[in-house]
Amino acid sequence: MAHLDMRESGVMGAGEQRLISMVNVGTLTFGPGALARCAVDLLARRARSVFIVTTEPTLFLCAPLVDALEAAGVTVTLWHDLVGEPTLTEFAAALEATRACQADAVVGLGGGSAMDVAKLVAALADGKQRITEVLGTDLLAGRALWLACIPTTAGTGSEVTPIAILGDEDEDLKKGVVSPHLVPDAAYLDPALTVTMPPSVTAATGLDALTHCIEAYANRFAHPLVDVYALGGIRLIAENLERACTHGDDLAARSAMMIASYYGGLCLGPVNTAAVHALAYPLGGEFHIAHGVANALLLPHVLRFNIETTPERYAAIARALGADCTGDHAADALAGVERVIALADACGIKRRLSDFGIERHAIPRMATAAMKVTRLLDRNPRTLTEADARAIYEAAW
């Protein structure tokens, strides 16, 4: 298993002189029995009505938690109406259900979609603010209810991030809420909850985590406090993702991937991602391509676009990926891109936009939409224009 290494943490610019805040989850529990600990903690808080956000595929994983709470007389409401990545409409339905059961605690159990909805219903349950008032950065005034997140994938790191994403159906675009009030009170990470993930979901979520780590390390706002997590996550994913895909019951690989996802989540608050995520948003918003897959489609092309700005940073990424490096930063960085492609191939990820039915004439429209995601584009190492966005989509098509 990889460890954090300060030797690769040289920053872009003077990151060590920039003020940085890391808002940590209140209590993090990792390992076997973490799910049972959640029930213990809820009972210790004297919770009387718990609202659990999950999805149909992960509904069965909720059973031990539900049973433990109901045996103690706690009312449990299971909301599992998410179809794919969450929309404003689905969030509104979840919020109404939260209020209807008079919840005093919220649990998100599932992937990033379930956890993001849980974070937002916990924040807005009291009705003091509407969702349209908090879309953006630092617009949320507080959180109404106690919140716990329990990931069943190893990708988003949402269990420790100050971010939640919803799809705006009218604009075919994902929109984010960014606030320290979204960081949960508690997170429970049990790698055993991820062993039933199909290989395709394991691959997509793992490549999402990889993108988080890469984009946080090669970022205008990179910082040595975050670099160590980013590089540590890259190493763990490079060493364990293929194994987790092909041998889903390998708890060592699953544990490594869950740690890597956690590291990626720690990167998102203080640094965040960049152009890969910005360009991926239209793929999810309009074409409903899974977020991790969208990132995997675009990652090699954005890396090639960015390398010239800071080849030494991308060479460090290549080393973390396990690429054969020579000491020539530019050549090593390109070797890292090839390592990303090889990893995606080994995990069975399709790599062309055309493979998902996206027609070429959609590219200008996607580029226009992506340019609206300025909170991420502003962090990209290289300034990206709309023409650049079109060229990257063309290369991925």
Number of C-alpha atoms within 10 A of each C-alpha: 12 16 12 15 12 14 7 17 21 19 20 19 12 12 16 14 8 11 8 15 11 16 18 17 20 13 12 17 16 17 12 14 14 20 23 15 15 22 20 15 13 21 16 9 12 12 19 18 21 25 26 29 29 28 22 12 11 19 16 10 17 19 11 12 17 18 14 16 23 15 9 11 13 18 17 20 19 17 20 17 16 19 11 14 22 21 22 19 13 18 21 15 14 24 21 13 18 28 16 10 14 15 22 20 23 30 28 31 29 27 25 27 24 29 31 29 28 31 30 27 31 28 25 22 23 15 12 12 15 13 17 9 10 18 18 15 14 14 14 23 14 16 22 18 18 20 28 30 32 27 27 27 27 34 31 30 28 32 33 29 30 27 25 23 22 24 24 17 13 9 12 19 23 25 19 18 23 21 23 22 22 27 26 30 18 21 26 24 26 21 26 18 22 26 21 16 20 13 20 14 18 27 29 26 29 32 33 27 29 34 28 32 33 28 27 30 32 31 25 20 24 28 27 18 18 26 25 22 27 34 32 23 34 30 25 25 30 23 20 20 28 22 19 28 25 15 14 18 16 16 15 14 24 27 24 23 31 29 23 33 34 24 26 36 26 28 31 24 24 19 24 25 28 28 31 27 25 24 29 26 27 27 27 22 25 19 15 16 19 19 23 25 25 27 30 27 25 24 29 22 18 25 21 15 17 19 22 15 13 17 19 21 22 28 26 23 26 28 20 23 24 16 21 12 17 11 11 11 20 18 16 23 28 21 23 27 24 15 20 23 18 12 20 22 14 15 22 15 18 15 21 18 21 12 10 14 9 15 11 12 8 11 20 17 11 23 22 17 22 26 19 13 21 13 17 20 22 17 21 24 22 20 13 16 13 15 12 14 22 20 17 22 24 15 14 17 18
